Amino acid sequence: MTTLFDPLQTGSLALPNRIVMAPLTRNRAPGAIPTPLMATYYAQRATAGLLITEATAITHQAQGYADVPGLYGTEQLDGWKRVTKAVHDVGGRIVVQLWHVGRVSHTDLQPDFGKPVAPSAIRANTKTVLIKDGVPTFVDTSEPRALKAEEIPGIVQNYRHAAENAISAGFDGVEIHAANGYLIDQFLKTGSNQRTDDYGGSIANRARLLLEVTRAIAEDIGGDRTGIRLSPVTPANDVIDDDPQALFEYVLRELAPLKLAYVHVIEGATGGPRELPDRPFDYTAAKAAYRAAGGQGAWMVNNGYDLALANQALSADADLVAFGKPYIANPDLVARLKAGGPFNAPDKSTFYGGGEKGYTDYPALAG
């Protein structure tokens, strides 16, 4: 039987185990520039089969939270080069998560203090993070403006360019963030997309941006170095869809020919319940639709996994299991899972912003 500790080749990624560090926003990149401390943080966790970085803005417009990193300026790329070198020097593998937040932003974070952009001018009933007097502070998002149709090809090109930057910065691949109520997910779902042009209305139209972005990146850097993150039913950042089963089975069938390295699926509510009675979703059917259409690469599952649940998922034909919060406090999570614990408890007061405390100072197992 497959275990978490068995190797896997998926796309161009040769992984020594099935344990993935999920993307975790930590707000420790002032000026959107990755720091040497971030290189230490990721290198500490490099025994994971795969590291997925914190979500990383593809442009200034794509930024939605203070002190998150970017992937569009020279200083940012130089910072990421230090991170990827540190990870590779200890034998790790790392991909960067490409992010455009869309409407989940604030005018203080936007170029020239402009409005955030979205498929439709509907404000998200959620919070973002600003730094006020040196302290991370949660504030309401700003009202967005609807993207003009003629602006959308530029967004696709921004994703393509970010993927090229990622490879030049030494990453082993990229993950497209199409989940959790950010821009691509906003286009996908009926609750946030009320467009009447080619990017709204039907499932095919609402999925158009996701598919254009993914095809552009796969064409540029190779599907074997490209992953995508999806969240069919999470209510994160105020997104809902009228028929998520039909929507995501369509998306997966259309992604199948691209021969992606992996599909990363958040089950249930991000960071919350794995099952939502008012939003049922058949993940087995979704995966079957992907495979039946020729979808290759790994199927990665995520949300609230522990060792027992992870092994259960692997026995049910998942290929990779992503762990989020456990990686905050347990840099050597692979060894701890193999030993059955013990596990450090995270200090929630240090999740967002700060320095070494609650970031790089968690102890490894003795011996």
Secondary structure, 3 states (H helix, E strand, C coil): CCCCCCCEEECCEEECCCEEECCCCCCCCHHHCCCHHHHHHHHHCCCCCEEEEEEEECCCCCCCCCCCCECCCHHHHHHHHHHHHHHHHCCCCEEEEEECCCCCCCHHHCHHHCCCEECCCCCCCCEEEEEECCEEEEEECCCCEECCHHHHHHHHHHHHHHHHHHHHCCCCEEEEECCCCCHHHHHHCCCCCCCCCCCCCCHHHHCHHHHHHHHHHHHHHCHHHEEEEECCCCCCCCCCCCCHHHHHHHHHHHHHHHCCCEEEEECCCCCCCCCCCCCCCCHHHHHHHHHHCCCCCEEEEECCCCHHHHHHHHHCCCCEEEECHHHHHCCCHHHHHHHCCCCCCCCHHHCCCCCCCCCCCCCCCCC
